[in-house]
Protein backbone atom coordinates (compact mmCIF):
# COMPACT_ATOMS: atom_id res chain seq x y z
CA UNK A 1 0.00 0.00 0.00
CA UNK A 2 1.34 3.44 -0.94
CA UNK A 3 2.18 6.09 1.64
CA UNK A 4 -0.51 8.32 0.13
CA UNK A 5 -3.24 5.77 0.82
CA UNK A 6 -1.88 5.03 4.30
CA UNK A 7 -2.12 8.74 5.06
CA UNK A 8 -5.65 8.93 3.70
CA UNK A 9 -6.87 5.90 5.67
CA UNK A 10 -5.21 7.22 8.82
CA UNK A 11 -6.99 10.56 8.37
CA UNK A 12 -10.31 8.75 7.97
CA UNK A 13 -9.65 6.65 11.08
CA UNK A 14 -8.73 9.76 13.09
CA UNK A 15 -11.90 11.58 12.01
CA UNK A 16 -14.10 8.58 12.80
CA UNK A 17 -12.50 8.28 16.25
CA UNK A 18 -13.18 11.94 17.04
CA UNK A 19 -16.80 11.69 15.86
CA UNK A 20 -17.31 8.52 17.90
CA UNK A 21 -15.90 10.15 21.03
CA UNK A 22 -18.18 13.14 20.54
CA UNK A 23 -21.24 10.93 20.13
CA UNK A 24 -20.63 8.92 23.31
CA UNK A 25 -19.89 12.04 25.39
CA UNK A 26 -22.45 14.39 23.82
CA UNK A 27 -24.84 14.42 26.81
CA UNK A 28 -21.99 15.21 29.20
CA UNK A 29 -20.66 17.88 26.84
CA UNK A 30 -24.01 19.67 26.74
CA UNK A 31 -24.76 19.45 30.48
CA UNK A 32 -21.29 19.93 31.91
CA UNK A 33 -19.86 22.45 29.47
CA UNK A 34 -22.37 24.32 27.36
CA UNK A 35 -25.10 24.65 30.01
CA UNK A 36 -23.07 25.16 33.17
CA UNK A 37 -19.43 26.24 32.72
CA UNK A 38 -17.97 29.71 32.32
CA UNK A 39 -16.89 31.19 28.99
CA UNK A 40 -13.17 30.45 29.48
CA UNK A 41 -13.82 26.74 29.82
CA UNK A 42 -16.24 26.81 26.89
CA UNK A 43 -13.52 28.30 24.67
CA UNK A 44 -10.98 25.68 25.79
CA UNK A 45 -13.42 22.86 25.18
CA UNK A 46 -14.58 24.23 21.83
CA UNK A 47 -10.98 24.55 20.70
CA UNK A 48 -10.07 21.07 21.88
CA UNK A 49 -13.10 19.43 20.28
CA UNK A 50 -14.09 21.36 17.19
CA UNK A 51 -10.74 22.73 16.08
CA UNK A 52 -9.49 19.14 16.01
CA UNK A 53 -12.52 18.05 13.98
CA UNK A 54 -11.92 20.90 11.53
CA UNK A 55 -8.26 19.90 11.17
CA UNK A 56 -9.14 16.30 10.40
CA UNK A 57 -11.77 17.29 7.83
CA UNK A 58 -9.40 19.75 6.13
CA UNK A 59 -6.63 17.15 6.03
CA UNK A 60 -8.98 14.51 4.65
CA UNK A 61 -10.01 16.83 1.81
CA UNK A 62 -6.53 18.24 1.15
CA UNK A 63 -4.93 14.80 0.88
CA UNK A 64 -7.58 13.25 -1.34
CA UNK A 65 -5.86 11.81 -4.46
CA UNK A 66 -8.06 13.89 -6.81
CA UNK A 67 -7.11 17.12 -5.03
CA UNK A 68 -3.43 16.20 -5.08
CA UNK A 69 -3.59 15.24 -8.75
CA UNK A 70 -4.92 18.70 -9.65
CA UNK A 71 -2.15 20.28 -7.53
CA UNK A 72 -4.59 22.53 -5.70
CA UNK A 73 -2.63 22.34 -2.44
CA UNK A 74 0.65 24.07 -1.63
CA UNK A 75 2.40 21.27 0.22
CA UNK A 76 4.66 23.41 2.38
CA UNK A 77 1.77 25.64 3.43
CA UNK A 78 -0.29 22.54 4.18
CA UNK A 79 2.47 21.04 6.33
CA UNK A 80 2.83 24.40 8.05
CA UNK A 81 -0.90 24.50 8.76
CA UNK A 82 -0.83 20.98 10.20
CA UNK A 83 2.16 21.74 12.40
CA UNK A 84 0.68 24.98 13.73
CA UNK A 85 -2.72 23.37 14.30
CA UNK A 86 -1.30 20.46 16.31
CA UNK A 87 0.95 22.76 18.34
CA UNK A 88 -2.10 24.89 19.24
CA UNK A 89 -3.95 21.77 20.39
CA UNK A 90 -0.98 20.77 22.54
CA UNK A 91 -0.79 24.29 24.00
CA UNK A 92 -4.49 24.14 24.87
CA UNK A 93 -4.04 20.82 26.69
CA UNK A 94 -0.94 22.11 28.45
CA UNK A 95 -2.83 25.20 29.62
CA UNK A 96 -5.62 23.10 31.11
CA UNK A 97 -3.19 20.79 32.92
CA UNK A 98 -1.14 23.75 34.20
CA UNK A 99 -4.24 25.49 35.55
CA UNK A 100 -5.16 22.35 37.45
CA UNK A 101 -1.68 22.05 38.94
CA UNK A 102 -1.81 25.75 39.84
CA UNK A 103 -5.12 25.13 41.63
CA UNK A 104 -3.68 22.12 43.46
CA UNK A 105 -0.95 24.32 44.88
CA UNK A 106 -3.60 26.69 46.25
CA UNK A 107 -2.91 29.34 43.62
CA UNK A 108 0.59 29.98 44.88
CA UNK A 109 2.24 33.00 43.24
CA UNK A 110 5.57 31.17 43.02
CA UNK A 111 3.91 28.23 41.30
CA UNK A 112 2.03 30.59 38.98
CA UNK A 113 5.31 32.27 37.99
CA UNK A 114 7.03 28.93 37.41
CA UNK A 115 4.18 27.54 35.31
CA UNK A 116 3.78 30.76 33.33
CA UNK A 117 7.49 30.93 32.44
CA UNK A 118 7.44 27.29 31.44
CA UNK A 119 4.33 27.83 29.34
CA UNK A 120 5.84 30.77 27.43
CA UNK A 121 9.09 28.87 26.82
CA UNK A 122 7.12 25.83 25.64
CA UNK A 123 5.15 27.91 23.12
CA UNK A 124 8.27 29.63 21.77
CA UNK A 125 10.28 26.42 21.41
CA UNK A 126 7.45 24.44 19.81
CA UNK A 127 6.75 27.06 17.15
CA UNK A 128 10.49 27.47 16.48
CA UNK A 129 10.91 23.71 16.02
CA UNK A 130 7.82 23.57 13.82
CA UNK A 131 9.08 26.32 11.51
CA UNK A 132 12.52 24.73 11.33
CA UNK A 133 10.96 21.38 10.44
CA UNK A 134 8.82 22.81 7.63
CA UNK A 135 11.64 24.79 5.97
CA UNK A 136 13.83 21.69 5.76
CA UNK A 137 11.26 19.52 3.97
CA UNK A 138 11.48 18.58 0.30
CA UNK A 139 8.08 17.42 -0.90
CA UNK A 140 6.77 15.78 -4.07
CA UNK A 141 3.47 16.46 -5.85
CA UNK A 142 1.64 14.17 -3.39
CA UNK A 143 2.94 16.17 -0.42
CA UNK A 144 5.15 13.28 0.62
CA UNK A 145 8.73 13.76 1.77
CA UNK A 146 11.00 13.07 -1.22
CA UNK A 147 14.06 12.04 0.75
CA UNK A 148 15.01 11.04 4.25
CA UNK A 149 15.37 14.05 6.50
CA UNK A 150 17.32 14.73 9.66
CA UNK A 151 15.14 13.39 12.52
CA UNK A 152 16.71 15.72 15.09
CA UNK A 153 13.86 18.26 14.93
CA UNK A 154 11.18 15.57 15.27
CA UNK A 155 12.97 14.00 18.22
CA UNK A 156 13.38 17.43 19.87
CA UNK A 157 9.66 18.14 19.34
CA UNK A 158 8.74 14.87 21.07
CA UNK A 159 11.31 15.35 23.84
CA UNK A 160 10.15 18.89 24.72
CA UNK A 161 6.52 17.77 24.92
CA UNK A 162 7.43 14.77 27.08
CA UNK A 163 9.62 16.84 29.42
CA UNK A 164 6.94 19.49 29.90
CA UNK A 165 4.27 16.89 30.62
CA UNK A 166 6.70 15.06 32.89
CA UNK A 167 7.18 18.21 34.98
CA UNK A 168 3.42 18.62 35.40
CA UNK A 169 3.08 14.97 36.37
CA UNK A 170 5.94 15.32 38.85
CA UNK A 171 4.30 18.35 40.49
CA UNK A 172 1.04 16.42 40.78
CA UNK A 173 2.82 13.41 42.26
CA UNK A 174 4.55 15.66 44.78
CA UNK A 175 1.18 16.96 45.95
CA UNK A 176 -0.17 13.42 46.11
CA UNK A 177 2.80 12.34 48.25
CA UNK A 178 1.95 15.15 50.67
CA UNK A 179 -1.61 13.89 50.70
CA UNK A 180 -0.47 10.38 51.58
CA UNK A 181 1.77 11.75 54.33
CA UNK A 182 -0.94 13.84 55.96
CA UNK A 183 -3.88 11.50 55.43
CA UNK A 184 -6.00 13.31 52.83
CA UNK A 185 -5.08 11.27 49.76
CA UNK A 186 -8.75 10.32 49.31
CA UNK A 187 -9.57 13.90 48.33
CA UNK A 188 -11.64 13.59 45.12
CA UNK A 189 -10.11 16.56 43.32
CA UNK A 190 -6.58 15.42 44.01
CA UNK A 191 -7.30 11.87 42.90
CA UNK A 192 -8.96 13.07 39.71
CA UNK A 193 -6.12 15.43 38.81
CA UNK A 194 -3.58 12.69 39.55
CA UNK A 195 -5.44 10.19 37.40
CA UNK A 196 -6.11 12.45 34.43
CA UNK A 197 -2.61 13.95 34.38
CA UNK A 198 -1.11 10.47 34.54
CA UNK A 199 -3.27 9.20 31.68
CA UNK A 200 -2.51 12.26 29.53
CA UNK A 201 1.23 11.89 30.08
CA UNK A 202 1.17 8.13 29.51
CA UNK A 203 -0.86 8.37 26.29
CA UNK A 204 1.34 11.04 24.70
CA UNK A 205 4.53 9.36 25.94
CA UNK A 206 3.45 6.05 24.37
CA UNK A 207 2.59 7.70 21.04
CA UNK A 208 5.94 9.48 20.81
CA UNK A 209 7.92 6.44 21.95
CA UNK A 210 6.10 4.25 19.41
CA UNK A 211 6.94 6.71 16.62
CA UNK A 212 10.60 7.21 17.51
CA UNK A 213 11.85 3.93 15.93
CA UNK A 214 9.85 4.78 12.80
CA UNK A 215 11.35 8.26 12.77
CA UNK A 216 14.92 6.96 13.12
CA UNK A 217 14.62 4.11 10.62
CA UNK A 218 12.11 5.24 7.99
CA UNK A 219 12.51 8.97 8.70
CA UNK A 220 9.09 9.78 7.29
CA UNK A 221 6.26 10.26 9.75
CA UNK A 222 4.60 13.36 8.31
CA UNK A 223 1.84 11.37 6.64
CA UNK A 224 0.55 9.90 9.94
CA UNK A 225 1.89 11.84 12.95
CA UNK A 226 -0.42 14.84 12.58
CA UNK A 227 -3.58 12.77 12.41
CA UNK A 228 -2.66 10.55 15.36
CA UNK A 229 -1.52 13.42 17.56
CA UNK A 230 -4.52 15.59 16.68
CA UNK A 231 -7.03 12.88 17.62
CA UNK A 232 -5.24 11.89 20.80
CA UNK A 233 -4.78 15.43 22.14
CA UNK A 234 -8.38 16.33 21.33
CA UNK A 235 -9.78 13.36 23.23
CA UNK A 236 -7.48 13.93 26.21
CA UNK A 237 -8.44 17.62 26.37
CA UNK A 238 -12.17 17.01 26.23
CA UNK A 239 -12.13 14.09 28.68
CA UNK A 240 -10.02 16.09 31.15
CA UNK A 241 -12.54 18.95 31.14
CA UNK A 242 -15.59 16.67 31.30
CA UNK A 243 -14.13 14.66 34.18
CA UNK A 244 -13.46 17.75 36.27
CA UNK A 245 -16.89 19.18 35.51
CA UNK A 246 -18.51 15.94 36.59
CA UNK A 247 -16.69 15.75 39.92
CA UNK A 248 -19.72 16.75 41.97
CA UNK A 249 -21.69 13.80 40.50
CA UNK A 250 -24.16 16.28 39.05
CA UNK A 251 -24.73 17.71 35.61
CA UNK A 252 -25.97 20.96 37.06
CA UNK A 253 -23.96 24.06 37.88
CA UNK A 254 -20.78 23.22 39.75
CA UNK A 255 -18.76 25.18 42.27
CA UNK A 256 -15.53 23.59 41.07
CA UNK A 257 -13.82 24.80 37.92
CA UNK A 258 -10.26 24.39 36.68
CA UNK A 259 -9.71 28.14 36.46
CA UNK A 260 -11.12 29.24 39.82
CA UNK A 261 -11.11 26.39 42.33
CA UNK A 262 -9.47 26.85 45.71
CA UNK A 263 -8.83 23.51 47.35
CA UNK A 264 -9.77 22.96 50.96
CA UNK A 265 -8.13 19.57 50.92
CA UNK A 266 -8.98 18.55 54.47
CA UNK A 267 -12.65 19.45 54.29
CA UNK A 268 -13.86 17.70 51.15
CA UNK A 269 -15.83 14.48 51.33
CA UNK A 270 -13.69 11.48 50.32
CA UNK A 271 -14.45 9.93 46.97
CA UNK A 272 -16.56 6.81 47.39
Order of alpha helices (4+ residues) and beta strands (2+ residues): alpha-alpha-alpha-alpha-alpha-alpha-alpha-alpha-alpha-alpha
